[in-house]
Every structure is written in C-alpha cells, then in structure tokens.
Amino acid sequence: IDVSDIKERVRFITFHQSFGYEDFIEGFRPNKEGNIVLIDGIFKEICKEAIEDKEKNYYLVIDEINRGNISKIFGELITLIEPSKRLGAEEELKLTLPNSKESFGVPSNLYIIGTMNTADRSIAQIDTALRRRFEFVEMMPKPELLDGVVIDDIKASEVLKAINERIEYIYDREHTIGHSYFMPLIDEPT
C-alpha cells in the first residue's frame, strides 16, 4: 500500500462552537492582499477531489463532531450526506450553494467519520439529523493491544486495566482511559 497516496485522500478537522458553514462549505474571507474572496471549505474541497478521482475512496475525519453546531456547519447540505442522496445514487440530490451558486452534491466515494468522547456532556445534545445519518460504533479501551509492553517489570496492559477498573467503580465506564494514551510505549525500549 502506498501510504503517501492514502494521506492525500484523508482530511482531519475538529469541530468547535465557532466553526461554521463558511469554514466547512464555502465563505467569504480576506486574502493576503486584504480583498474579500470566496473560498472553499474543507468539505467542499474534499468533495471536489473525490468527484475528480472516482476510482479511490476519500475520508473526512471530524474529531469532536458533537461539539459543533451541526445545523450551522452543514446548513442545507445535511441531507446530501445520506447514502441515498449521494451522487450516482438512486435518489441523487444536488443543491445550489448560496454564495457561489454552484450546483453541489456529495460523492459516494467520500466517507465521513465522526469521533466523540461519550463522557462529554455535549453528546446528549447531538442533533437528531446527525443521529439519523451516522452509524454509532462504540470503541472501548483495548488493553490487549499493549500485551508485551513491559517497563521496569510493569505490564502496561495490566496498568490500563487497573486504572479503568477503578474509574468504572468511582464514575462509570464512559470515563475510562483509552489504550491510545499508552501506545507510544510500544516503541519505547524496555
């Protein structure tokens, strides 16, 4: 697998309260010369790339998807991310963008992956429109990925298990620590 090719087809973004349609789809911004120009947001950019390169899959990873104001960010385009409304689908749907007046659709070779921390209280406020359009997959800590990592006779997998057992007892399983926190230890000399 050519990893450099995959890197070119993946974008990462983090949602936050001030993130909006102008950042995600398109909006007017000042350029280097100080002129106000219409620029494409990350979603529109990756959609264009995926449309031009139909043979390969593209991925948009949205970290903290639950922290953004979904209706403010997606606007009228929320419907277009549904598989049945994608370009080439039976119910294909295109919309005219309000600023550029371009006809816009979402290609079927673009995958949108949203991440969220279930311990975050804002998860309860996830937009219903978003809940209908995404499949939720729980990813709990996997201490077994740390098997074999031993530092000063201490097994990293056992430390993670012990920490998480205590957290579950005191709070709940939603607050447990993920294995990714310990992954850098895999490359450490023992």
C-alpha positions as CSV (number, residue, x, y, z in Angstrom):
1,I,0.0,0.0,0.0
2,D,1.3,3.4,-0.9
3,V,0.7,5.3,2.3
4,S,1.5,8.7,0.7
5,D,-1.4,8.1,-1.6
6,I,-3.8,7.4,1.3
7,K,-2.6,10.5,3.2
8,E,-3.6,12.7,0.2
9,R,-7.1,11.3,0.4
10,V,-7.7,11.9,4.1
11,R,-8.6,15.2,5.9
12,F,-8.9,15.8,9.6
13,I,-10.8,18.6,11.2
14,T,-12.1,19.3,14.7
15,F,-15.5,20.9,15.3
16,H,-15.9,23.6,17.9
17,Q,-18.6,26.2,18.8
18,S,-17.3,28.9,16.5
19,F,-16.8,26.6,13.5
20,G,-19.4,27.3,10.8
21,Y,-20.7,26.9,7.3
22,E,-18.1,29.3,5.9
23,D,-15.3,27.2,7.2
24,F,-16.8,23.8,6.2
25,I,-18.5,24.5,2.9
26,E,-17.7,28.0,1.5
27,G,-17.5,31.5,2.7
28,F,-16.1,34.9,2.2
29,R,-12.7,35.6,3.7
30,P,-9.9,38.2,3.3
31,N,-6.9,37.0,1.2
32,K,-3.3,38.0,1.6
33,E,-3.9,41.3,-0.3
34,G,-6.8,42.2,2.0
35,N,-9.5,41.6,-0.6
36,I,-12.6,39.7,0.4
37,V,-12.8,36.5,-1.7
38,L,-15.0,33.4,-1.7
39,I,-13.0,30.3,-0.5
40,D,-13.9,26.7,-0.4
41,G,-14.1,25.0,3.0
42,I,-12.6,21.6,3.8
43,F,-15.8,19.7,3.0
44,K,-16.3,21.3,-0.4
45,E,-12.6,20.8,-1.2
46,I,-12.6,17.1,-0.4
47,C,-15.9,16.5,-2.3
48,K,-14.4,18.1,-5.4
49,E,-11.3,15.9,-5.1
50,A,-13.4,12.7,-4.7
51,I,-15.6,13.7,-7.7
52,E,-12.5,14.1,-9.8
53,D,-11.0,10.8,-8.6
54,K,-13.9,8.4,-8.6
55,E,-11.7,5.3,-8.5
56,K,-10.4,5.9,-5.0
57,N,-12.1,6.4,-1.6
58,Y,-11.7,9.7,0.3
59,Y,-12.1,10.2,4.0
60,L,-13.1,13.2,6.1
61,V,-12.4,12.6,9.8
62,I,-14.3,15.0,12.1
63,D,-13.0,14.9,15.6
64,E,-15.3,16.1,18.4
65,I,-18.3,16.1,15.9
66,N,-20.7,16.6,18.9
67,R,-19.1,19.9,19.8
68,G,-20.1,21.7,16.6
69,N,-23.4,23.3,15.8
70,I,-24.4,20.8,13.1
71,S,-27.1,23.0,11.5
72,K,-24.8,26.0,11.4
73,I,-21.9,23.9,9.9
74,F,-23.7,21.7,7.4
75,G,-26.6,24.1,6.7
76,E,-28.9,22.8,3.9
77,L,-26.3,20.2,2.9
78,I,-27.0,17.8,5.8
79,T,-29.4,15.9,3.5
80,L,-26.7,15.3,0.9
81,I,-24.5,13.1,3.2
82,E,-27.2,10.4,3.2
83,P,-26.1,7.4,1.1
84,S,-29.4,7.5,-0.9
85,K,-28.8,11.2,-1.8
86,R,-25.2,10.9,-2.9
87,L,-24.1,11.5,-6.5
88,G,-24.8,8.4,-8.6
89,A,-27.4,7.1,-6.1
90,E,-31.0,6.3,-7.0
91,E,-32.3,9.4,-5.2
92,E,-29.3,11.6,-6.1
93,L,-29.7,15.2,-4.9
94,K,-27.8,18.3,-5.8
95,L,-28.3,21.7,-4.2
96,T,-27.2,25.2,-5.3
97,L,-24.7,26.7,-2.9
98,P,-25.9,30.2,-1.7
99,N,-22.6,32.1,-2.2
100,S,-21.0,30.6,-5.4
101,K,-24.3,29.5,-6.9
102,E,-22.6,26.2,-7.9
103,S,-24.6,23.0,-8.2
104,F,-23.2,20.8,-5.4
105,G,-23.5,17.1,-4.5
106,V,-21.6,14.7,-2.3
107,P,-19.9,11.8,-4.0
108,S,-20.4,8.2,-2.9
109,N,-16.6,7.6,-2.5
110,L,-16.4,10.1,0.3
111,Y,-16.6,8.6,3.8
112,I,-17.3,10.8,6.8
113,I,-16.1,9.6,10.1
114,G,-17.1,11.5,13.2
115,T,-15.4,10.9,16.6
116,M,-16.7,11.9,20.0
117,N,-16.0,11.3,23.7
118,T,-19.0,9.7,25.3
119,A,-18.1,11.1,28.6
120,D,-18.6,14.6,27.2
121,R,-21.9,16.1,28.3
122,S,-22.5,17.7,24.9
123,I,-23.1,14.2,23.4
124,A,-26.7,14.4,24.8
125,Q,-27.2,17.4,22.6
126,I,-26.3,15.8,19.3
127,D,-28.5,17.0,16.6
128,T,-31.2,14.5,15.6
129,A,-30.4,15.0,12.0
130,L,-26.9,13.8,12.7
131,R,-28.0,10.8,14.7
132,R,-30.1,9.6,11.7
133,R,-27.2,9.9,9.2
134,F,-24.4,8.2,11.1
135,E,-23.9,4.8,12.5
136,F,-22.6,4.8,16.0
137,V,-19.8,2.4,16.8
138,E,-18.6,2.1,20.4
139,M,-14.8,1.8,20.7
140,M,-13.8,0.9,24.2
141,P,-10.2,0.6,25.5
142,K,-8.4,-2.5,24.3
143,P,-5.6,-3.3,26.9
144,E,-4.7,-6.4,24.9
145,L,-3.1,-4.1,22.3
146,L,-0.5,-3.4,25.0
147,D,0.4,-7.0,25.7
148,G,4.1,-7.4,25.6
149,V,4.8,-3.8,26.7
150,V,6.7,-4.1,30.0
151,I,8.6,-1.3,31.6
152,D,10.5,-1.9,34.9
153,D,8.7,-5.2,35.3
154,I,5.3,-3.5,35.0
155,K,2.9,-4.6,32.3
156,A,1.3,-1.7,30.5
157,S,-1.9,-3.7,29.8
158,E,-2.3,-4.5,33.5
159,V,-1.8,-0.9,34.4
160,L,-4.5,0.2,32.0
161,K,-6.9,-2.5,33.2
162,A,-6.4,-1.5,36.9
163,I,-6.8,2.2,36.2
164,N,-10.0,1.6,34.2
165,E,-11.5,-0.8,36.8
166,R,-11.0,2.0,39.4
167,I,-12.5,4.7,37.1
168,E,-15.5,2.4,36.4
169,Y,-16.0,1.8,40.1
170,I,-15.8,5.5,41.0
171,Y,-17.6,7.1,37.9
172,D,-18.7,4.8,35.1
173,R,-17.3,3.1,32.1
174,E,-17.8,6.2,29.9
175,H,-14.9,7.9,31.7
176,T,-12.3,5.1,31.1
177,I,-8.9,5.8,29.6
178,G,-8.3,4.7,26.0
179,H,-5.4,2.5,25.1
180,S,-4.1,5.1,22.7
181,Y,-2.7,7.0,25.6
182,F,-0.3,4.2,26.2
183,M,0.5,3.4,22.5
184,P,3.8,5.4,22.5
185,L,5.2,2.9,25.0
186,I,5.2,0.2,22.2
187,D,8.1,2.0,20.6
188,E,10.0,2.6,23.9
189,P,13.0,0.3,24.6
190,T,12.2,-2.0,27.5
